[in-house]
């Protein structure tokens, strides 16, 4: 990673989020924090992606950090606030979100063929399934005039690698092709995007789950 990033310069606005192991708080850094210190940028990227158990936690700013996804599944709030700080009105902000998990269903697994580390990854899949859409719903309450457009999410199960989070070139190529096809499908909805369709489907399924629970309680 160091060899790759040292050859690059920061040319875009960015936000990197990580979870403080000591306090449990979610913290973000942006390009202003890294513009004069590429070592800090690399450390921030590693802290943001330090998936528990799989990767070691990272020392930065006198504390330890782990994957930001532990606390915030998809950090759209920070992106919106970044745009507002730059002077853009809320009506001018357009959001396209890319999910690592399917937006409408959990990836299928064989529960009899997963080892303990894969169980942990499954926990994150379950969190991601609902939490991403819940966070988007929260944004709609706080920023009702923001313009959500596309949600690009895997339409099929992504390769997991024989060892978790390690992928062969063939598996990486397969994931890239899945992403390209899913992006093409999303933009086929036109300028208004597919966001409302996905949100309505999510709310329908959530109401169904709540309804079934109420029936069981009445019984």
Secondary structure, DSSP 4 states (H G I P E B T S, - for coil): -HHHHHT----S--EEEEEETTT--EEEEEHHHHTT-HHHHHHHHHHHT--TTTS--EEETTEEEEEGGGT-SS-HHHHHHHHHHTT--GGG-EEEEE-SS-SSSPPP--TTS--HHHHHHHHHHHHHHHHHHHHHHHHHHH-TT-EEEEEE--SSPPP-TTTTT---HHHHHHHHHHHHHHHHHHHTT-TT-SHHHHHHHHHHHHHHHHHHHHHHHH-
